[in-house]
Amino acid sequence: MELRCRHCRTPLEFTFVDLGSAPPCQRHLTPAGIDGPELYYPLHVRVCQGCFLVQLPELLSPAEIFGGGDYAYFSSYSESWVAHAARYAEEATRRLRLGARSRVIEIASNDGYLLQHFATRGIPVLGIEPASNCAAAARARGVPSIVAFFGEALARRILAGKGAPDLVVANNVLAHVPDLNDFVKGLAVLLSGGGVATLEFPHLLRLVEGNQFDTIYHEHYSYLGFTTVEAIFRHHDLTIFDVEELPTHGGSLRIHARRKEQDGSGVAPSVARLRELERAAGMRELSWYRGFGERVAETKRALLSFLIEARRAGRRIAGYGAPGKGNTLLNACGIGRDFLDYTVDRSPHKQGNFLPGSRIPILAPERIFETRPDYVLILPWNLEAEIRRQLAGIGAWGGRFVLPIPELRVIDDRGER
């Protein structure tokens, strides 16, 4: 079967990285299913030579990943992410002068982690969330939510029934969309009333620079550079008029977009700066995308060498977190219970289950202080500061943290090597 780019339809002939195969990263195993089989799917990422969109084929549909009412990721269990959302809500309210007569829609609103900050200001909100269990959690905290996947058809129904929003937010969802053109066309429909959309997504430039191969998993159909996203939006008559670089998720972008016909107030200098940054880095040349696979292989070798030596020396190792990126790392490196005794996670939705593929048990964070491991492997490395605060004091028994990305680091509870 010939694979074609999901945006421009160019045949996909060039590999970005091949991580082998893995089960879906959020499909945790229950105790009842621990002895059952798992389906594995390839993690072979290509780059389009036409528009430079880096992408996985749609081996799993969004309905298979997010549907069924058992999606395991709830945004509110990350304190730093909720704080990030609160700051954004304050800035957006001030910048757009939002009030009781405004309307804010969030696409992929999860458990209401962000919209709650608008709702408490008296601003009407609506969440669009395909995972029914996450939408139920959002409603429980006072955030009206509909269970649906977003695209042009849904945008037209919302526009006809509720009118045009002043602000559309879509954080960390653009990479999760197999039909990019339908999604962005839906944004254009919602913005027909003169509103603004902001979208956050991990920046491909930072993924490569930071060797963040573990952010590749089946939920992420695309890996996005600014210039490529700008071209996709332009194709649907949307103008990106501002862009911000953010530290979240190892380095993200927040773009601000509006309809082309609303373009009278100009474009911020940040847009040209980001465009030039990517050009100077080489992101408009296929050669930039080659060689990443070998960097990934060396990272795997370094981590495995450390774990093997630690285990041979009789050291005990636990993990922290059960994120999607952690499952990619563990499965790509072949790390199971022969290396990690267990991992811990704050989300009760994950505790008591087992990681897909590696089948490592997921326990409550208190387990760290009960068993006193010599090393704690931080799987959501982007939350390093937050996790070190939560586990402050492991140095009392000589415990240390291990960070696998971008390169192996072993630090104490004060952050010192």
Helices and strands as residue ranges (DSSP letters): E 14-22, G 31-33, E 41-47, E 54-55, H 62-66, G 75-77, H 79-96, E 104-107, H 115-119, E 125-128, H 132-140, E 145-146, H 152-162, E 167-171, G 174-176, H 180-190, G 191-193, E 196-202, H 204-209, G 213-215, E 222-223, H 226-235, E 238-246, G 248-250, E 252-259, G 260-265, H 269-281, G 286-289, H 292-312, E 317-320, H 324-333, E 343-344, E 362-363, H 366-371, E 375-378, G 381-383, H 384-390, G 394-397, E 400-403, E 409-411
